[in-house]
Amino acid sequence: MNGPWAEAIAGPLAAAIDALAPGRRLVALAGPPGAGKSTLAEQAAAMLPGATVLPMDGYHLDNRILSARGLLDRKGSPGSFDAAGFLSLLGRLRQGGEVIHPLFDRERDIAIAGAGRIGPEHPLVLVEGNYLLLDRPVWRDMRPLFDLTVMVTADRAVLAERLRRRWQGLGRDEAAIARHLANDLANLDLVLHGSAAADLTLESGGSAD
C-alpha cells in the first residue's frame, strides 16, 4: 500500500500514544485484510522512538496442521492461528524485558521460529493483526493487555478491490484469485462485524498493503 495516507493518520495515532502512561506499552492495530495495518505499523514505528512492530501472522499454524484439521483453505481465519500462544506472548511482553517470537515468511508460506526479537529498548510495541479485537474466546482475553486499541478500516468494496489486486500482483490465475478472495472476504466480514469497539478508528486510503 502507498505511504501518504499512512503518514497522514500516523499523526493522530502518535498523539494517542503520547497520552499513555510511560513504561512498556502495547498498542493493538486491528483491522480487516487489506486495511493497511502493516504499512501503518511500519511507518508509525519509524517515527516513534523506541517502537517496534509485532505482527500476529507469526502465529499461523503450520500448513500440515491446517491440512489435518481441514483448515488449509481457511488459512487466515481465527482457527488457523495459535491464539493461546499469542495471548501468552502478550502476557510476557507486559512484564518487560526481552521476548523472542516467530515471524511469518509470506514467500515460503511458513512461520519461522525465533526470527523476531523485542527487547527492553522497545518500550512501545505496535501489535498488528486481523483479530486483536475479535469478540470470541481467547481472542477477547487479549484486549485487557493492550494500552490502546486501534481499528484500521476502509469501505468494504475498497478492501475487496485491494485484495483482488494483491493476489493479481502475486501472479495467481483467476480461479485461484476467486478462491483466495472468498476466504479473504469471509475473514474481512468477521473482523468488521465481530470485533469489539476500539479506542480509536482510522480510515485508510490508497491501494492494497
ZIMODA-V828483 format. One record per pair of residues at least 4 apart in sequence whose C-alpha atoms are under 8 Angstrom apart, sorted by sequence separation. I is the first residue (numbers start at 1). J is the second residue. If there is no record, write none. Layout:
BEGIN
{{I	J} {I	J}}
END
This chain:
BEGIN
{{2	6} {3	7} {4	8} {5	9} {6	10} {7	11} {9	13} {10	14} {11	15} {12	16} {13	17} {14	18} {15	19} {16	20} {21	25} {31	35} {36	40} {37	41} {38	42} {39	43} {40	44} {41	45} {42	46} {43	47} {44	48} {45	49} {56	60} {61	65} {62	66} {63	67} {64	68} {65	69} {66	70} {67	71} {71	75} {76	80} {77	81} {82	86} {83	87} {84	88} {85	89} {86	90} {87	91} {88	92} {89	93} {90	94} {91	95} {92	96} {93	97} {105	109} {106	110} {118	122} {128	132} {135	139} {136	140} {137	141} {138	142} {139	143} {141	145} {142	146} {154	158} {155	159} {156	160} {157	161} {158	162} {159	163} {160	164} {161	165} {162	166} {163	167} {164	168} {165	169} {166	170} {167	171} {168	172} {172	176} {173	177} {174	178} {175	179} {176	180} {177	181} {178	182} {179	183} {180	184} {181	185} {182	186} {183	187} {184	188} {185	189} {186	190} {187	191} {188	192} {189	193} {190	194} {191	195} {20	25} {45	50} {46	51} {61	66} {66	71} {67	72} {75	80} {76	81} {78	83} {93	98} {104	109} {105	110} {134	139} {135	140} {154	159} {167	172} {168	173} {172	177} {189	194} {190	195} {31	37} {45	51} {66	72} {74	80} {93	99} {104	110} {105	111} {133	139} {134	140} {143	149} {30	37} {45	52} {92	99} {104	111} {105	112} {132	139} {133	140} {29	37} {45	53} {71	79} {103	111} {104	112} {131	139} {132	140} {63	72} {66	75} {71	80} {102	111} {103	112} {133	142} {168	177} {17	27} {89	99} {102	112} {103	113} {132	142} {133	143} {167	177} {42	53} {102	113} {103	114} {132	143} {29	41} {41	53} {89	101} {101	113} {102	114} {103	115} {101	114} {102	115} {103	116} {164	177} {167	180} {66	80} {100	114} {101	115} {102	116} {100	115} {101	116} {60	76} {100	116} {101	117} {133	149} {38	55} {100	117} {164	181} {99	117} {100	118} {163	181} {61	80} {98	117} {99	118} {60	80} {61	81} {98	118} {99	119} {60	81} {61	82} {97	118} {98	119} {160	181} {163	184} {59	81} {60	82} {97	119} {98	120} {59	82} {96	119} {97	120} {57	81} {59	83} {96	120} {160	185} {59	85} {59	86} {96	123} {10	40} {14	44} {56	86} {13	44} {6	39} {7	40} {10	43} {6	40} {10	44} {14	48} {1	36} {3	39} {7	43} {6	43} {7	44} {1	39} {3	43} {166	208} {58	101} {59	102} {165	208} {166	209} {58	102} {59	103} {60	104} {58	103} {59	104} {162	207} {163	208} {57	103} {58	104} {162	208} {57	104} {63	110} {151	198} {161	208} {162	209} {55	103} {62	110} {150	198} {153	201} {62	111} {149	198} {150	199} {151	200} {152	201} {153	202} {154	203} {159	208} {60	110} {61	111} {149	199} {150	200} {151	201} {152	202} {153	203} {154	204} {60	111} {87	138} {94	145} {148	199} {149	200} {150	201} {151	202} {152	203} {153	204} {154	205} {59	111} {87	139} {90	142} {150	202} {152	204} {58	111} {78	131} {57	111} {58	112} {84	138} {87	141} {91	145} {83	138} {87	142} {90	145} {83	139} {134	191} {135	194} {131	191} {134	194} {135	195} {130	191} {134	195} {135	196} {133	195} {134	196} {133	196} {131	195} {133	197} {133	198} {52	118} {26	94} {24	93} {25	94} {24	94} {52	122} {24	95} {50	121} {51	122} {54	125} {56	127} {24	96} {50	122} {51	123} {52	124} {53	125} {54	126} {55	127} {56	128} {57	129} {50	123} {51	124} {52	125} {53	126} {54	127} {55	128} {56	129} {50	124} {51	125} {52	126} {53	127} {54	128} {55	129} {56	130} {51	126} {53	128} {45	126} {41	126} {41	127} {41	128} {38	128} {37	128} {37	129} {27	124} {29	126} {33	130} {24	122} {25	123} {26	124} {27	125} {28	126} {29	127} {30	128} {31	129} {32	130} {24	123} {25	124} {26	125} {27	126} {28	127} {29	128} {30	129} {31	130} {23	123} {24	124} {25	125} {26	126} {27	127} {28	128} {29	129} {30	130} {31	131} {24	125} {26	127} {28	129} {30	131} {30	132} {29	132} {30	133} {28	132} {77	183} {76	183} {75	183} {76	184} {74	183} {73	183} {77	187} {76	187} {37	152} {36	152} {35	152} {36	153} {28	146} {35	153} {26	145} {27	146} {30	149} {35	154} {26	146} {27	147} {28	148} {29	149} {30	150} {31	151} {32	152} {25	146} {26	147} {27	148} {28	149} {29	150} {30	151} {31	152} {32	153} {25	147} {26	148} {27	149} {28	150} {29	151} {30	152} {31	153} {27	150} {29	152} {35	159} {34	159} {33	159} {34	160} {20	147} {34	162} {34	163} {33	163} {17	148} {16	148} {33	184} {33	187} {32	187} {33	188} {32	188} {32	189} {32	191} {31	191} {32	192} {31	192} {36	204} {35	204} {39	209} {38	209} {36	208} {37	209} {35	208} {36	209} {34	208} {35	209} {34	209} {9	202} {6	204} {5	204} {5	205} {5	206} {2	206} {1	206} {2	207} {1	207} {2	208} {1	208} {2	209} {1	209}}
END
